[in-house]
Amino acid sequence: MHASNLTDLDAHQLSAEIHARRISCREVMLGYLARIHRLNPALNAIVNLAPDEQLLRQSDACDAELAQGRSRGWMHGLPQAIKDTGHALGFPSTIGSPLLKDVMPTQDSMSAARMKAAGCIVIGKTNVPELALGSHTFNRLFGATANAWDQSVSAGGSSGGAAVALAHRLLPVADGSDFMGSLRNPAAWGHVFGMRPSQGRVPAWPVADTWVAQLGTEGPLARNVRDLALLLGTQAGRDPHAPLSIAQGPQSFLPEGEQGALRGLRIGWLGDLGGHLAMEDGLMPVLESALRRCAAEGAQVEPTQLGFDAERLWSAWLVWRRALVAPKVAGLLARPGATRAQIKPEALWEYDSAQDLGFTEFMQASELRTAFHAHLLGLFERFDVLALPVTQVWPFALDQRWPQAIAGRKMDTYHRWMESTLYATFAGLPAISLPAGFHANGCWPAGLQLIGPPQGDAALLRVAAAYEAISGDLLARRPVEPV
């Protein structure tokens, strides 16, 4: 197989070809590096790329191991770039901040270590917003990541670099993380699959706090559901460093019996939450067309109400965000020579807003979060999955920091336009972004969000695989390569 065609293979196909020794790990690396060098300058998806010679030496070592009958795992020899919120030995952990541009980790993050143990070769990092705040991937250190389908608009974030690298086949599969849609938003705008796993499914280490900071989680991005499940299976599994991680050990999440999985599936369509969510024109019809595809296969799609005070939920969410983000900003401000001018204003807003936050207010927000989780358990007695928009807007101009208004409604914070993603996060539930369709202009993708019940990751992947099976023409679309 010619090196230029290797990047057309899905990750699981690439793995099979490598292990059958029909292609070498060196050939795979050469194919991906050629594509990265050709396309990444226009996309700015991968940052701090390692030297070619170094990566080819690692590929040769992988080939030598296979020649001796030894495989590290299903990712043996696959190139992987780690989202720049995570640690990978030999690469700076910048989180897109000039203050951290030279910070070198002393150990891999747990997710990176698990992917390495499965055989991947880390080639660099994927770009993120500064401090991973806001679903728009730009920072003063590396610049902006352009959308895979239209280089004049945003890629989303914070896993924006990962989603764009995946969509343009600069990587076979990608890792990311999700606090407020950071896996789901860029997946929706990249026309790929992104999954936020159940809280505790993918443990994080090293971290400063393992008890309270549970809103963010790492997870997978992929161009197909099988690759998504394979990567989740690599990332998942309890670790003693993460005491709240799910007690089940590593397991396969590969969907089985997905044929017919939509028949009788009860989908609760929450829509725009009865008008609470501001929605840009044209998005809802695209999402409803995806739901109609499911209904045509026997799914029962029922419009339903959230049945919970969404504005009180938003207020509680803001308390949790301030409580979790402010200490990280404080740590940056405490660095020698650091000034407020070196930190993005959105991060400073989170920090400043937290200065009068008291423990009683935080616990009241936590109690509301608990009540919301219990309420959703009641909805899951009626429905197998809940459906929501992933995004409330189409991709916006690359030079815009964030949408100031949607359909004439002013956004009162820099992340209010991402409100549709907080419900799965706040309840600790698994959620997946499914490619749903495109804007009338043909080049802005949209995503449908499915939320599963507690620890229902495998069942959610089975539904996603069934959706994938009936959406072949839609999923076959590929972005035009930048020139």
C-alpha positions as CSV (number, residue, x, y, z in Angstrom):
1,M,0.0,0.0,0.0
2,H,1.3,3.5,-0.9
3,A,2.2,5.6,2.1
4,S,-0.2,8.4,0.9
5,N,-3.1,6.0,1.2
6,L,-2.3,4.7,4.7
7,T,-4.0,7.7,6.3
8,D,-7.3,6.8,4.6
9,L,-7.5,3.7,6.9
10,D,-9.4,3.8,10.1
11,A,-7.4,3.2,13.3
12,H,-8.6,-0.4,13.7
13,Q,-7.9,-1.2,10.1
14,L,-4.4,0.3,10.4
15,S,-3.8,-1.8,13.4
16,A,-4.8,-4.9,11.6
17,E,-2.5,-4.1,8.6
18,I,0.4,-3.5,10.9
19,H,-0.1,-6.6,12.9
20,A,-0.4,-8.7,9.7
21,R,2.8,-7.1,8.7
22,R,1.4,-6.0,5.4
23,I,2.6,-2.5,6.2
24,S,5.4,-1.3,8.5
25,C,5.2,1.1,11.3
26,R,7.9,3.2,9.5
27,E,5.6,3.4,6.4
28,V,2.7,4.5,8.6
29,M,4.8,7.2,10.3
30,L,6.1,8.4,7.0
31,G,2.6,8.6,5.6
32,Y,1.3,10.6,8.5
33,L,4.3,12.9,8.7
34,A,4.0,13.8,5.0
35,R,0.4,14.7,5.5
36,I,1.1,16.7,8.7
37,H,3.9,18.7,7.0
38,R,1.6,19.4,4.1
39,L,-1.7,20.4,5.9
40,N,-0.9,21.4,9.4
41,P,0.6,24.8,8.6
42,A,-2.8,25.9,7.4
43,L,-4.8,24.1,10.1
44,N,-2.5,24.6,13.2
45,A,-3.9,21.5,14.8
46,I,-0.7,19.8,16.0
47,V,1.9,21.8,18.0
48,N,5.3,21.0,19.3
49,L,5.8,18.2,16.7
50,A,8.8,16.0,17.5
51,P,11.6,15.7,14.9
52,D,10.9,13.3,12.0
53,E,14.2,11.4,12.7
54,Q,13.2,10.7,16.3
55,L,9.8,9.4,15.4
56,L,11.1,7.2,12.6
57,R,13.6,5.6,15.1
58,Q,10.7,4.8,17.4
59,S,8.8,3.4,14.4
60,D,11.7,1.2,13.5
61,A,11.8,-0.1,17.1
62,C,8.2,-1.0,16.8
63,D,8.8,-2.9,13.6
64,A,11.7,-4.8,15.2
65,E,9.4,-5.9,18.0
66,L,6.8,-7.2,15.6
67,A,9.6,-9.1,13.7
68,Q,10.3,-10.9,17.0
69,G,6.6,-11.7,17.5
70,R,5.9,-9.0,20.2
71,S,3.2,-6.4,20.1
72,R,2.6,-3.7,22.6
73,G,-1.2,-3.6,21.9
74,W,-3.7,-2.5,19.4
75,M,-2.1,0.9,19.0
76,H,1.3,-0.6,18.2
77,G,3.2,1.9,16.0
78,L,0.2,4.3,15.6
79,P,1.1,8.0,15.7
80,Q,-0.7,9.9,18.5
81,A,-0.6,13.5,19.6
82,I,-1.7,14.2,23.1
83,K,-4.1,17.1,23.9
84,D,-2.1,19.9,25.4
85,T,-3.9,19.7,28.7
86,G,-2.2,16.4,29.4
87,H,1.3,15.4,30.1
88,A,3.6,13.5,27.7
89,L,7.3,13.0,28.6
90,G,9.5,15.0,26.3
91,F,6.9,17.6,25.3
92,P,6.0,20.8,27.1
93,S,2.7,20.9,29.0
94,T,1.6,24.4,28.0
95,I,-2.2,24.4,28.1
96,G,-1.8,27.1,25.5
97,S,-0.4,29.6,28.0
98,P,2.8,31.6,27.4
99,L,3.5,31.3,31.2
100,L,3.8,27.5,30.7
101,K,5.5,27.3,27.4
102,D,8.7,25.8,28.9
103,V,7.1,23.5,31.6
104,M,8.3,20.0,31.0
105,P,6.4,17.2,32.8
106,T,8.2,14.6,35.0
107,Q,5.7,11.9,34.1
108,D,3.1,11.0,31.6
109,S,-0.6,11.7,32.4
110,M,-2.4,8.4,33.1
111,S,-4.3,8.5,29.8
112,A,-1.1,9.1,27.8
113,A,0.7,6.3,29.7
114,R,-2.2,3.9,28.9
115,M,-2.1,4.8,25.2
116,K,1.7,4.3,25.2
117,A,1.3,1.0,26.9
118,A,-1.1,0.0,24.1
119,G,1.6,0.8,21.6
120,C,1.2,4.4,20.3
121,I,4.1,6.7,19.4
122,V,3.6,10.2,20.7
123,I,4.4,12.7,18.0
124,G,3.4,16.0,19.6
125,K,0.5,17.8,21.2
126,T,-2.8,19.1,19.9
127,N,-3.7,22.7,20.2
128,V,-6.1,24.0,22.9
129,P,-7.6,27.4,24.0
130,E,-5.5,29.2,26.6
131,L,-6.0,27.2,29.8
132,A,-8.5,25.1,27.9
133,L,-11.2,27.7,28.7
134,G,-13.9,28.5,26.1
135,S,-14.9,26.3,23.2
136,H,-12.7,28.2,20.7
137,T,-9.2,27.0,20.1
138,F,-6.9,30.0,20.0
139,N,-4.1,31.2,22.3
140,R,-1.2,33.6,22.2
141,L,1.4,30.9,22.3
142,F,0.5,28.9,19.1
143,G,-2.3,30.9,17.5
144,A,-5.8,29.7,16.4
145,T,-6.8,26.3,15.0
146,A,-8.9,26.6,11.9
147,N,-12.1,24.6,11.4
148,A,-11.5,21.4,9.3
149,W,-14.3,22.3,6.9
150,D,-13.9,26.0,6.6
151,Q,-10.6,27.7,7.7
152,S,-12.3,31.0,8.2
153,V,-14.3,29.8,11.3
154,S,-13.7,28.2,14.7
155,A,-12.9,24.6,15.3
156,G,-14.5,24.6,18.7
157,G,-12.7,23.5,21.8
158,S,-11.1,22.8,24.0
159,S,-10.1,19.6,22.0
160,G,-10.1,21.7,18.8
161,G,-6.7,20.7,17.6
162,A,-7.5,17.0,18.2
163,A,-10.8,17.1,16.3
164,V,-9.2,19.0,13.3
165,A,-6.2,16.6,13.2
166,L,-8.6,13.7,13.2
167,A,-11.0,15.1,10.5
168,H,-8.1,15.8,8.2
169,R,-6.4,12.4,8.9
170,L,-3.3,13.9,10.6
171,L,-4.0,11.3,13.3
172,P,-5.8,7.9,13.1
173,V,-7.6,8.5,16.4
174,A,-7.4,11.3,19.0
175,D,-7.7,11.9,22.7
176,G,-9.3,14.9,24.4
177,S,-11.0,16.0,27.5
178,D,-14.4,17.5,28.3
179,F,-15.4,20.0,31.0
180,M,-18.1,21.9,29.3
181,G,-18.4,20.1,25.9
182,S,-14.7,20.1,25.1
183,L,-14.9,16.7,23.4
184,R,-18.4,17.2,22.1
185,N,-18.3,20.7,20.6
186,P,-15.2,20.2,18.4
187,A,-16.5,16.8,17.4
188,A,-19.8,18.4,16.2
189,W,-17.9,21.1,14.2
190,G,-15.5,18.5,12.8
191,H,-18.1,16.0,11.6
192,V,-16.5,13.3,13.8
193,F,-17.5,11.3,16.9
194,G,-16.6,12.6,20.4
195,M,-17.6,11.0,23.7
196,R,-17.6,12.3,27.2
197,P,-17.4,9.1,29.3
198,S,-19.2,8.6,32.6
199,Q,-17.6,10.5,35.5
200,G,-14.9,8.3,36.9
201,R,-14.7,6.1,33.8
202,V,-11.3,7.5,32.7
203,P,-9.3,8.4,35.8
204,A,-6.9,11.4,35.8
205,W,-3.4,11.5,37.3
206,P,-1.3,13.5,38.2
207,V,-3.8,16.1,39.5
208,A,-3.8,18.4,42.4
209,D,-7.2,17.2,43.7
210,T,-8.9,13.9,43.3
211,W,-12.0,14.4,45.4
212,V,-13.8,17.6,44.3
213,A,-12.6,18.4,40.8
214,Q,-14.8,15.9,39.0
215,L,-16.4,18.0,36.2
216,G,-13.7,17.4,33.7
217,T,-12.8,14.0,32.2
218,E,-10.6,12.7,29.4
219,G,-12.1,10.7,26.6
220,P,-11.9,9.7,23.0
221,L,-12.5,11.2,19.5
222,A,-12.7,9.1,16.4
223,R,-14.0,9.0,12.8
224,N,-16.0,5.9,13.6
225,V,-17.6,4.2,16.6
226,R,-15.3,1.2,16.6
227,D,-12.2,3.3,17.0
228,L,-14.0,5.5,19.6
229,A,-14.8,2.3,21.6
230,L,-11.2,1.0,21.3
231,L,-9.7,4.2,22.5
232,L,-12.1,4.4,25.4
233,G,-11.2,0.9,26.4
234,T,-7.6,1.9,26.5
235,Q,-8.2,5.0,28.6
236,A,-10.7,3.5,31.0
237,G,-10.2,1.4,34.1
238,R,-9.9,2.1,37.8
239,D,-6.6,3.3,39.3
240,P,-5.8,3.7,43.0
241,H,-4.6,7.2,42.4
242,A,-8.1,8.2,41.5
243,P,-10.3,7.0,44.4
244,L,-13.5,8.0,42.7
245,S,-12.8,6.1,39.5
246,I,-15.2,3.4,38.5
247,A,-14.4,0.2,40.2
248,Q,-14.7,-2.0,37.1
249,G,-11.4,-2.9,35.6
250,P,-10.5,-2.1,32.0
251,Q,-13.0,-3.7,29.7
252,S,-14.0,-3.8,26.0
253,F,-16.5,-1.2,25.0
254,L,-16.8,-2.5,21.4
255,P,-20.4,-2.4,20.5
256,E,-22.0,-5.8,19.8
257,G,-25.4,-6.5,18.3
258,E,-25.8,-2.9,17.2
259,Q,-27.9,-4.1,14.3
260,G,-31.5,-3.4,15.4
261,A,-30.3,-1.3,18.4
262,L,-32.5,1.6,17.3
263,R,-35.7,-0.5,17.1
264,G,-37.8,0.4,20.2
265,L,-35.1,2.7,21.5
266,R,-36.8,5.4,23.6
267,I,-35.3,8.8,22.9
268,G,-36.3,11.8,25.0
269,W,-35.9,14.9,22.7
270,L,-35.2,17.9,24.9
271,G,-34.7,20.2,22.0
272,D,-34.1,23.8,23.1
273,L,-35.5,23.2,26.6
274,G,-38.7,24.9,25.8
275,G,-37.0,28.0,24.5
276,H,-34.5,28.3,27.3
277,L,-31.6,27.6,25.0
278,A,-31.0,30.3,22.4
279,M,-30.5,28.5,19.0
280,E,-29.1,29.9,15.8
281,D,-31.3,29.5,12.7
282,G,-31.0,26.3,10.8
283,L,-29.6,24.1,13.5
284,M,-32.7,22.5,14.9
285,P,-33.9,21.2,11.5
286,V,-30.6,19.5,10.9
287,L,-30.8,17.8,14.4
288,E,-34.4,16.8,13.9
289,S,-33.4,15.2,10.5
290,A,-30.9,13.0,12.4
291,L,-33.7,12.0,14.8
292,R,-36.0,11.2,11.9
293,R,-33.3,8.8,10.6
294,C,-33.4,7.0,14.0
295,A,-37.2,7.0,14.0
296,A,-37.2,5.4,10.5
297,E,-35.3,2.5,12.1
298,G,-37.9,2.0,14.8
299,A,-36.7,4.4,17.5
300,Q,-39.4,6.1,19.5
301,V,-38.6,9.8,19.5
302,E,-40.7,11.7,22.0
303,P,-40.3,15.5,22.7
304,T,-40.1,16.0,26.4
305,Q,-39.4,18.7,29.0
306,L,-36.3,18.8,31.2
307,G,-38.6,19.4,34.2
308,F,-36.0,21.2,36.2
309,D,-35.3,24.9,36.7
310,A,-32.6,25.5,34.1
311,E,-31.7,29.0,35.3
312,R,-31.1,27.7,38.9
313,L,-29.0,25.0,37.3
314,W,-27.0,27.5,35.4
315,S,-26.3,29.5,38.5
316,A,-25.1,26.4,40.4
317,W,-22.9,25.6,37.4
318,L,-21.3,29.0,37.6
319,V,-20.5,28.4,41.2
320,W,-18.8,25.1,40.5
321,R,-16.8,26.5,37.5
322,R,-15.5,29.4,39.6
323,A,-14.6,27.0,42.4
324,L,-12.6,24.8,40.1
325,V,-11.1,27.3,37.7
326,A,-10.0,30.0,40.1
327,P,-7.3,27.9,42.0
328,K,-5.7,27.1,38.6
329,V,-5.6,30.8,37.7
330,A,-4.3,31.6,41.2
331,G,-1.4,29.2,40.6
332,L,-0.5,30.9,37.4
333,L,-0.6,34.3,39.0
334,A,1.8,33.0,41.7
335,R,4.4,32.1,39.2
336,P,7.6,34.3,39.3
337,G,7.2,37.3,37.1
338,A,3.6,36.5,36.2
339,T,1.1,39.4,35.6
340,R,-2.6,39.6,34.9
341,A,-1.8,40.9,31.4
342,Q,-0.3,37.4,30.6
343,I,-3.6,35.6,31.3
344,K,-6.7,35.7,29.1
345,P,-9.6,37.9,30.4
346,E,-12.0,35.1,30.5
347,A,-9.8,33.2,33.0
348,L,-9.4,36.4,35.0
349,W,-13.2,36.8,35.1
350,E,-13.5,33.3,36.6
351,Y,-10.8,34.0,39.1
352,D,-12.2,37.4,40.1
353,S,-15.7,36.1,40.4
354,A,-14.6,33.5,42.9
355,Q,-12.9,35.8,45.4
356,D,-16.1,36.2,47.4
357,L,-17.3,32.6,47.0
358,G,-18.1,30.9,50.3
359,F,-18.3,27.3,51.3
360,T,-22.0,27.6,52.1
361,E,-22.7,28.8,48.6
362,F,-20.7,26.0,47.1
363,M,-22.5,23.4,49.1
364,Q,-25.8,24.8,48.1
365,A,-24.8,24.5,44.5
366,S,-23.6,20.9,45.1
367,E,-26.9,20.1,46.7
368,L,-28.8,21.4,43.6
369,R,-26.5,19.3,41.5
370,T,-27.4,16.3,43.5
371,A,-31.1,17.0,43.1
372,F,-30.6,17.4,39.4
373,H,-28.9,14.0,39.1
374,A,-31.7,12.4,41.0
375,H,-34.2,14.1,38.7
376,L,-32.5,12.7,35.6
377,L,-32.7,9.2,37.1
378,G,-36.5,9.7,36.9
379,L,-36.3,10.6,33.2
380,F,-34.2,7.5,32.5
381,E,-37.1,5.4,33.8
382,R,-39.0,6.7,30.7
383,F,-36.2,7.0,28.2
384,D,-33.1,5.0,27.2
385,V,-31.2,8.2,26.0
386,L,-31.9,11.9,26.1
387,A,-31.1,14.0,23.1
388,L,-30.0,17.7,23.0
389,P,-28.1,19.9,20.5
390,V,-24.4,19.8,21.0
391,T,-23.9,23.4,19.9
392,Q,-26.3,26.3,19.9
393,V,-24.5,28.1,17.1
394,W,-22.8,27.3,13.8
395,P,-19.0,27.7,13.7
396,F,-18.3,31.5,14.1
397,A,-15.5,33.7,12.7
398,L,-12.0,32.6,13.6
399,D,-11.1,36.1,14.9
400,Q,-14.2,36.3,17.2
401,R,-13.5,35.4,20.9
402,W,-17.0,34.0,21.5
403,P,-20.6,34.7,20.3
404,Q,-21.9,37.8,22.0
405,A,-25.5,37.0,21.0
406,I,-27.6,34.1,19.6
407,A,-30.8,34.9,17.6
408,G,-30.9,38.3,19.2
409,R,-30.4,37.1,22.8
410,K,-27.3,38.5,24.5
411,M,-24.9,36.0,26.0
412,D,-24.1,37.1,29.6
413,T,-20.9,35.1,29.9
414,Y,-18.1,33.9,27.6
415,H,-19.5,30.3,27.8
416,R,-23.3,30.8,27.9
417,W,-23.5,29.9,24.3
418,M,-22.3,26.4,25.3
419,E,-25.0,25.9,27.8
420,S,-26.4,22.8,26.1
421,T,-23.4,20.7,27.1
422,L,-23.5,21.3,30.9
423,Y,-26.3,18.9,31.7
424,A,-24.4,15.7,31.0
425,T,-21.3,17.1,32.7
426,F,-23.2,18.3,35.9
427,A,-24.9,14.9,36.3
428,G,-21.7,12.9,35.6
429,L,-23.4,11.1,32.7
430,P,-21.9,9.7,29.5
431,A,-22.7,11.7,26.4
432,I,-21.7,11.4,22.7
433,S,-21.7,13.8,19.8
434,L,-23.1,12.2,16.6
435,P,-22.5,13.9,13.2
436,A,-25.9,15.1,12.3
437,G,-25.6,17.1,9.1
438,F,-24.5,20.4,7.6
439,H,-25.5,24.0,7.3
440,A,-27.2,25.0,4.0
441,N,-23.8,26.3,2.9
442,G,-22.6,22.7,2.9
443,C,-19.4,23.2,4.9
444,W,-20.5,23.8,8.6
445,P,-21.2,20.6,10.4
446,A,-23.6,20.1,13.3
447,G,-23.8,17.4,16.0
448,L,-26.6,15.7,17.9
449,Q,-25.9,14.9,21.5
450,L,-27.1,11.7,23.1
451,I,-26.9,11.4,26.9
452,G,-27.0,8.0,28.5
453,P,-27.8,6.8,32.1
454,P,-25.2,6.5,34.8
455,Q,-22.3,4.3,33.7
456,G,-24.2,3.5,30.4
457,D,-21.1,4.1,28.2
458,A,-21.3,0.7,26.4
459,A,-25.0,1.0,25.7
460,L,-24.5,4.5,24.4
461,L,-21.8,3.3,22.1
462,R,-24.1,0.5,20.8
463,V,-26.7,3.1,19.9
464,A,-24.0,5.3,18.2
465,A,-22.9,2.3,16.2
466,A,-26.5,1.6,15.1
467,Y,-26.8,5.3,14.0
468,E,-23.5,5.0,12.2
469,A,-24.8,2.0,10.3
470,I,-27.7,4.0,8.8
471,S,-25.8,7.2,8.1
472,G,-23.2,6.0,5.6
473,D,-23.6,8.7,3.0
474,L,-23.5,11.4,5.6
475,L,-20.4,10.0,7.3
476,A,-18.6,9.5,4.1
477,R,-18.2,13.2,3.5
478,R,-14.7,14.5,3.9
479,P,-13.4,18.1,4.3
480,V,-11.6,19.7,1.4
481,E,-7.9,19.9,2.1
482,P,-6.5,23.5,2.6
483,V,-4.2,24.9,0.0
